[in-house]
């Protein structure tokens, strides 16, 4: 670990013991590590922010060991393992094994009697039972498992000696309900032990001060350790030999398989990252078809594959016995696969922090260069790569905004604490408000949530099963064993479309697939999963039984969580690159590669400056096409497309088709109504944004769908026992019944209010949309009527066409249009 000065000999001998271990590995502690050790010794909590692979783990792990070594010098040394002293919380089960191994290694080298164990949903019931009787010295676990532990009364006694809680990959948890779940768990632990030290680890985060405040809790102060060691990151792009001037989604990707194969051949081990699971399946199959001899040398890894399947791939990565793994964000986080020599990113990065995180999967050692090779799937992604490189060099990263007071999770937490020994009203309110996300929880919100778990709220108080918590002499507890059992089986915040297990007829599990997809596959038909072409035999009891297909191709699943919008930070950088192109500046290799596209765009339309807003009108045989370019990301554009279409149709009844991508949106109509600059200002006005948006998007159905998640987290809907889950239809029916009852008889129900807010914030990005509309009002609107589809408009047109025709006809239609446009472009040049 090449770094700053060695530890001074004036330090206690415990520090020298750790320094000796570092020296034996050829390391010296970094300045940020020593800063962390000093702050920890002083009783402080804090957040360590440093690049991946620079030793953050040892920055927070070593001082916990030094603390015990110093204590043991003053007392009779223990030969057996002490009780629980350190709790290590990690967001992914995939991180647990490697984290545990790293912690054990340092303990062993220091010859300490500590024990280190893990506890997750994968841990066997027998081990969990043993741990509840005798905890290890350090426990590596997940937010869900911590909550489950808090539901047992004896946990407080076992945690009496707890000195520190380490939260790994804090940036990954921060803006999620799992992060809020962690905050509430930390508030309980601090209630038990006010001197508890809390330390978080993060590598890619823009709002460090806010992240620190959220970690240490309301009213507490923390120490921010910024270990930016100027680690070198290299973003290299594979430039296509022939750049299409009319890019369409996914088309270029299939042309780049040969380039990816060549890149993989240059390294011993490569991670090939995609943005969504369906793309992972496509690229894994494409690589196998390009190199059949790689059948046993490449692997696939994503969150829907069986834990055993993923574990085999991870083991081969650790040992360097696999050539390449095609993966999603399931391998984004800090698993230390040192043998990985190369990272490839397929498609646009969509975020600066995401690309930085993935680049850090290689060069995962201090002083090493982390390099990522970017492979475009459409030409406009070249601009993203150039913009992302600039942002990485400037260390300009996205912020992760904490969630405010999700009452579904608070309801779950109150039942958990009531199970774990009970709570008193006022003390519990103070404890909850100590969690940053609940720091401004109102008395009305608190009383409503308490009434909800005690009596079922205004609507459900007549039903005993919703009286989960009872009050006796001011103490709130859970008395009914069925409620205790169901609650412990339902703890957590991770929800998704109901999954169906995928198994071979022989019994081997492949993983899970969403019921909405498998319900469309007929028995005897093929589909692709886990890189294999499978034939569906039958679906029974939420299990799809399959066998390997002997011939033919199959449909690639599309998962509901597959949207990956462009971040605001990267969108602004992309816009700046467009303005450079407008000014004739093409410095980056990627920008030079798209010079022809940019020039054609400017020839046929305009490239908007930063103070301009572009709207294009193009007439095709399908009708009138309006293309609008806010550069605000696909989620905001989805809402904006519906909003403009709704406002447009109020002026004149018409049928409108919409499509959108990260750069803009498309409205197709047969109306010949002319729209001038003033008309567009009205259509893009931020006035009545919320009202109009809710009217045009069928608010009731959107909220009903979001309410399923809220109802599950709040404990209203039980998804079934392990191995006997309810079907999506059953879960939907249960949540819909509650929704209808609340909507009709209790419209002010705060779970309905939360569902509406989550729809606006998460699905429609209402704040981003509002700020964009306000910005547009300050810009010069440029309305261009173009003779042909432009390079900016063509991808949106092709996406709009996709919804109208079959995939084969769609591809043929798009290719014919490309040929027509290329002819027009060559004619203009001539």
Secondary structure, DSSP 8 states (H G I E B T S, - for coil): ---S----TTS-HHHHHHHHHHHHTT----HHHHHHHHHHHTT--EEEEE-TTSSHHHHHHHHHHHHHHHHHHHS---SS--S--EEEE-S-HHHHHHHHHHHHHHHHHTT----EEEESTTS-HHHHHHHHHS--SEEEE-HHHHHHHHTSTTHHHHTTT--EEEETTHHHHHTSHHHHHHHHHHHHHHHH-TT-EEEEEESS-S-HHHHHHHHH-TT---EEEEE-----EEEEEE--SS--SS--TTHHHHHTHHHHHHHHHTSSSEEEE-SSHHHHHHHHHHHHHH-GGGTTTEEEE-TTB-HHHHHHHHHHHHHT--SEEEE-GGGTS----TT--EEEEES---SHHHHHHHHTTSS-STT--EEEEEE-SSTTHHHHHHHHHHHHHTT-----------HHHHHHHHHHHHHTT-EEHHHHHHHHHTSGGGTT--HHHHHHHHHHHHH-HHHHTT-GGG---EEETTEEE---HHHHHHHHHH------S-EEEEEETTS-EEEEEEHHHHTTS-TT-EEEETTEEEEEEEEETTEEEEEE-SS---EE---TT------HHHHHHHHHHHHHHHTT---SHHHHHTHHHHHHHHHHS----TTEEEEEEEEETTEEEEEEE--S-HHHHHHHHHHHHHHHHHHS---EEEEE-SS-EEEEES------HHHHHHHT--TTHHHHHHHHTTHHHHHHHHHHHHHHHHTS---EETTEE--HHHHHHHHHHHHHHHHHH-TT-HHHHHHHHHIIIIIS-HHHHHHHHHHHTTSEEEEEEESS--HHHHHHHHHHHHTTS-HHHHHHHHHHHHHHHHHHHHHHH-
